[in-house]
Amino acid sequence: MRTLRPEVLSLHAFCPFGQYANLINPAADKLGAAPCEFFRDMIQLDLGGESNASFSTCRVEPREPIIDVTEFHTACSEAILPLDQDILLHVAPASAADAPPPLDAFRVFRIPCGTVVILRPGTWHYAPFTTTSAPANVLIVLPQRTYANDCRVITLTPADHIRIQT
């Protein structure tokens, strides 16, 4: 019987077989700064069609639990998977593309670590909130460059901010 010794994962050694990315300790380009950093398009999955699934990390540090920004993507779903702790995620149903966010319809869910949620196209949401005093690393799966091509971001006026009861 042959025996194989496990190798240290490296880009050079693994290149003939595929690619990889460390989602918990990303070393990639990012958008934003603490408390919400978005390490975009770290690795892509070829689905055999015209679109690739792109894996990104959203690292959120503890911050005041106030919804003051929200966004949606018109043409695609979004997968969200907390990697190292539970998160709080706000959502609201899709509305007309040029309509304001439906503030009365906002809801907040506690997403357990290791549980993936898929948001329908048009669902209002934004970077989640941590549930502890430690930063949370959250896997985001979208088509490549969605953040640049299909993302409507709205900053709410202070009168429209929503506090999350923790």
C-alpha positions in Angstrom: 0.0 0.0 0.0 1.3 3.5 -0.9 1.6 6.1 1.7 1.2 9.9 1.2 2.4 12.5 3.6 0.1 15.7 3.9 1.7 18.7 2.3 1.6 22.3 3.5 -1.0 24.2 1.5 0.8 26.8 -0.8 -0.3 28.6 -3.9 2.6 27.1 -5.9 1.8 23.5 -4.8 -1.9 23.7 -5.2 -2.0 25.8 -8.4 -2.4 22.7 -10.8 -5.6 21.7 -8.9 -7.4 25.0 -8.1 -7.2 28.0 -5.8 -7.9 28.8 -2.2 -8.4 31.8 0.2 -8.2 32.2 3.9 -11.6 33.7 4.8 -11.0 34.2 8.5 -7.6 36.0 8.1 -8.0 37.5 4.7 -5.0 39.1 2.9 -7.0 40.8 0.1 -8.1 44.1 -1.2 -11.0 45.5 0.8 -13.7 48.1 0.7 -14.4 50.1 3.8 -12.7 50.3 7.1 -13.4 49.1 10.7 -16.0 48.5 11.9 -17.2 47.0 8.6 -14.5 45.8 6.1 -15.5 43.9 2.9 -12.7 41.8 1.5 -14.1 41.5 -2.0 -13.9 38.8 -4.6 -11.3 36.8 -2.8 -11.9 33.6 -4.8 -14.3 32.6 -7.6 -16.1 29.4 -8.3 -16.7 28.6 -12.0 -20.3 27.4 -12.2 -19.9 26.4 -15.8 -22.0 29.2 -17.2 -21.5 32.9 -17.8 -21.4 33.9 -14.1 -18.9 33.0 -11.4 -19.7 32.8 -7.7 -17.3 35.1 -5.9 -16.4 34.5 -2.2 -15.7 37.5 0.0 -15.3 38.1 3.7 -17.2 40.8 5.5 -15.5 41.4 8.8 -17.6 43.3 11.3 -16.4 44.7 14.6 -18.6 45.4 17.5 -20.6 48.6 16.9 -23.7 50.3 18.2 -26.7 48.2 17.1 -28.3 50.8 14.9 -29.4 50.3 11.3 -28.3 53.5 9.5 -27.4 52.0 6.1 -29.1 49.5 3.9 -28.6 48.1 0.4 -30.0 45.7 -2.1 -28.9 43.9 -5.3 -31.5 43.8 -8.2 -30.3 40.9 -10.3 -28.9 38.3 -7.9 -29.3 36.5 -4.6 -26.7 36.8 -1.8 -25.4 34.0 0.5 -24.4 35.0 4.0 -22.6 32.5 6.3 -21.2 33.6 9.7 -17.9 31.7 10.1 -17.0 32.2 13.8 -19.9 33.5 15.8 -23.6 34.3 15.6 -24.6 37.6 13.8 -27.6 39.9 13.7 -28.9 40.6 10.2 -31.5 43.1 9.2 -33.7 42.5 6.2 -36.7 44.0 4.5 -38.7 42.8 1.4 -37.8 44.0 -2.0 -39.4 47.3 -3.2 -39.3 49.2 -6.5 -35.8 50.0 -7.5 -36.2 53.7 -7.1 -38.4 53.5 -3.9 -37.1 54.3 -0.4 -36.4 51.4 1.9 -39.7 50.1 3.5 -38.7 51.0 7.1 -41.8 49.6 8.6 -41.1 46.2 7.1 -37.6 45.8 8.5 -36.9 42.7 10.6 -33.7 41.5 12.4 -32.7 37.9 12.7 -30.1 36.2 14.8 -28.1 33.9 12.4 -26.3 31.1 14.2 -22.7 30.5 13.4 -22.4 27.9 10.6 -25.9 28.7 9.2 -26.0 30.0 5.6 -28.9 32.3 4.6 -29.7 33.2 1.0 -31.3 36.6 0.4 -33.6 36.9 -2.6 -32.8 39.6 -5.2 -34.0 43.0 -4.0 -34.0 42.1 -0.3 -32.8 45.1 1.7 -29.9 44.3 4.1 -26.4 45.5 5.0 -23.3 44.4 7.0 -24.4 42.3 10.0 -23.8 43.1 13.6 -21.7 41.0 16.0 -23.3 39.4 19.1 -20.2 39.4 21.2 -17.3 41.8 21.9 -15.2 40.1 19.2 -15.1 40.8 15.5 -17.3 38.4 13.3 -16.0 37.0 10.0 -18.9 36.4 7.6 -18.6 34.6 4.2 -20.5 36.5 1.4 -21.2 34.8 -1.9 -22.3 36.9 -4.9 -21.5 37.1 -8.6 -18.1 38.7 -9.1 -18.0 42.5 -8.8 -21.7 42.8 -7.6 -20.5 45.5 -5.2 -19.6 47.6 -8.2 -22.3 46.6 -10.7 -25.5 45.9 -8.8 -25.6 47.5 -5.4 -27.9 50.3 -4.3 -26.8 51.6 -1.0 -28.9 54.0 1.0 -27.8 56.0 4.1 -30.8 56.6 6.3 -31.4 60.0 7.8 -31.0 60.1 11.6 -34.8 60.3 12.0 -35.1 56.9 10.2 -32.4 55.0 12.1 -33.6 51.8 13.7 -32.1 50.5 17.0 -31.7 46.8 17.4 -32.7 45.6 20.9 -30.1 43.2 22.1 
